Amino acid sequence: MNVFDAHIMNSKKIIEKLIILKNHFDEWKIPQLHEHEVNQWLQSWSRENYLYFIMTCSLNYQRVSPNTWKSALATSEDRETQEVFFPEMVAKLSEDKLREKLMKHKLALQKVKHIQIWKTIMQTWQDHFWNDPRKLFQQWNYEVESILQIVQKDLKKWFPYLSWPKLSNYFLFILRAYSDIKLQNTYKISIIPDTHVMQATEVLAILPAEEISPINVESAWKKLLKETDFSPIDFHSILWNWSRNNFEPKL
């Protein structure tokens, strides 16, 4: 057997394991964390829903994710702070007042950086998309590659944090789960290379330990699933919860 054939055989074995893992997840054999992203007061199709989920994603970096979403929900339900989710209202707030409201429930943790990120992205919705992030997707026909091009490159400086590969793919993953969005070519949404996913990538022998890095993990998953009916993002929640459960059940 040559190297190419060996690689094909190994890939098939890994995909077989992934299908078993997906079945375990669907059957709740893998404990799953409560869906902490949910905001039950918002309609999936609404502007408010899109703003809530995208903006929370913009600050959900190197943080305990459930805590970030808990803070977002508290901020959106508090009449004194809920206006921070509306671009037209943020535009009227002084920086000090915006800081006060974003930090009240710890949605923002950094007094300068997080406030500037929030303010800049809200200004982007106002200047480029008529205060409505849904316009971003409509303008580019909901095509994943085009949307990522705009966020990561064309308007990069106007989407701080969100322009980074991890968060730009993450917010599309979140919208796909918690809004009515119908994205085209979802296989182009990368798996989110967080700690849990990177560890699972090693455990599944998709990459050896010395090659584990966010970029390598993204690339490996795209190559692995390229000729299948799966998208890398389909396995994010599965791997995240499997890792949290110490990779039980064993494969």
N, C-alpha and C positions, 0 to 999 in steps of 0.2 A: 504493500500500500504506500503510495507516495504521499508527500506532505499535504497536497491539496485535498486528496481523498480523506486523509485523516482529519483535516479541518472540517470537512463537510459532515463526517460521521460524528464528530464532537459537537458540532452545532445542532445536529438533529437530536442528540441526547439531551442537550441543554433545553431545547424547545419542548421536548417531551416532559422534562421536569417542570418547566414553566406552566404547562397545561395542567399538570397535577397540582401545582401550587395554586393556580387560579381556581381550580375546583375546590381545594381546601378552603380558600378564602370565601368563595360563594356559599359554601356550606357552613360557614362560621366556625370552622375548625381552627382558624387563626383568630385569636381575640382581636377585636377591632375597637380602637378608640372612638368614643362618641364623636359625631360629626360636629366639631367645634366651630366650623366656619358658618354654620347656618344662622341666618337672620330671618326669623319667621314672620316679621312684619312687612317684608318687602315682596312685591310681585316680581317674578323672575324676569319679566320682559321690561321692567321699568328702568328709567334713567337712574333713579336712586339706587336700584340694585346693582347696576353696573358700576356706579361711582363707589358704592360701599365696598364691593369686593376688590376692585382694582386698586383703590387707594390704600386699603389695608394691606394688600400684597406689597405695596411699595415700601412699607416699613417692616415687613416680615423677613428680615435678613439677620442671620446669626442671633436669633432669639428663640425662646421656647414658643413654638407656634401656637399651642392652645392658649397661652397667656396673651399673645398678641390679639387673637380673635376675641377672647373674653373682654379685653380692653376696648376693642372696636365696637362690640355690641353695647357695652356700657356707655360709650361715648355717643353712639347713635340713639340711645334711648333716653339720654339726659337732655332735657329741653335747654339747658344752659350750654351744651356743647355740640348738639347734633348739627348745628349749622356748618361745622367744619367739613361736612361731606358735600357741600354745594359750592361749586366754583364761584358763582356770582356773589355768594355771601362771604367767602374767604377773601375775595378781592376788596371787600369793604373793611376787613379787620386789620388792625395794626399788627405788626409782628409780635409784639408783647402779648396782645390779646389772643392771637392765634396760638402762641406758645402756651399760654395759660389753659386754654381749652383742650389742646391736644395732650397736655401732660396731666390733666386732672384725673383721668382714669388710666394713665400710663400707656396710652396709645403711642405717644412719642416718648422716648426715653432720653434722647440726646437733645440738649437745650438749643443747640444751634443747627446741627446737621439735619436732624429729622424735620425740623421746622422748615428749613430751606427746601428740602426735598418735597415736602407736602405742598408748599406754596408754589414752587416751580411747576409741578405737574398740574396743579389746579389752574395755574395761569395758561398752561398748554391747552387744556380743555377749552378755556375761554377764548384764547387767541386763534386756535386752529380748528376747533371742532364744535363751535357754537354751544359751549358748556355741556356737551353731551358726548361721552365716550363711544356711544353706539355709532356715531357718525364715522369714527375711525374705521370700524369694521364694514360699514355700508360702502364707504368710498373705495375700498379695495376688495369688494365682493366676498368678504369673509374668508379670503385665501390666506392661509397661515404664513406662507413664505413672504408674501407682500407685507403683511402686518408686522412680521418680525423685522423686515427690512426697514420699515418706517421707524419702529421703536428702537431698534438696536443701532441703526446707522443714520438714516436721513434726518431724524429729529432726536438724535441721541442726547444732546445736551439739554433737551427739553423734557427728557424722561429719566432723570437721575435715579439710580438704583434699578428702576424697571428696565432700563436699556441693557443691563447685564444679562448674559445668557441664562443664568439660573432663574432670575425673577421674571424675565420676559416670557420664558416658557411656563413658569409657575402660574402667572396670572391667567394665561390662556387655559391651563389645566383647571384652575379654579372656576373660571367662567363657564367652561364646558360642563362642569359639575353642578354649578349653582345659578345658572342663568338660562335663558331660552336660546342662547347663541347656537347657530348651526354653522360651524367652521368647515371650510373646504380643505382637503388634504391634511387631515389631522395627524397622519403618520409623520409629518414634518415637525410636530411638537416633540421636542426632546424629552427624554426622561429627566427628572429633576435630580441632579447629582448631589443630593445631600448626604450626610454621614451614613444614614441607614441604607440608602440605595448603593452607595459605594461599597459598604461592607457586604451587602447581599451579592453584589457583582463579583466580589472575590470568593465568597462561599460557593457560588454557583459555578466557579471556575471559568467565568467568561473572560476574566483578566487575572493575571498573577498579581500578587501583592505589590511587587515593585513597579507595576505599570498603572496602579490605581491613581487616578487624578480626575477632577471633574471633566476635563476635555476628553480624556481617553475613555471615560465611562460613557459619555454621551455618544461618542463615535462607535464604540463597541456595540451598544444596544441598537443603533441604527443599522449597522452591518448585519447583526444577528437576525433581525426581524425584517430585513428588506424584502425578502421574497415570501413573506408570510401574510396572513390576514390580520396580524396584530400590529398595533402601533406601540412604540416604546412607552408612551405615557399611560397605556392601558395597565402597565404593571407597577406604576408608582405607588399607589396606595397598598397594593399587595405586598411589595417588598418592604415598604415602610413599617407596616404592622408586623410582618414576619420577622424583621430584624428586632423590633421591640419585644418580640416574644422569644428572643434568643434562638431564632431560626428553628423553632418547633412549629409543626411537626417536621421531623427530618425527612429528607428526600433520598 
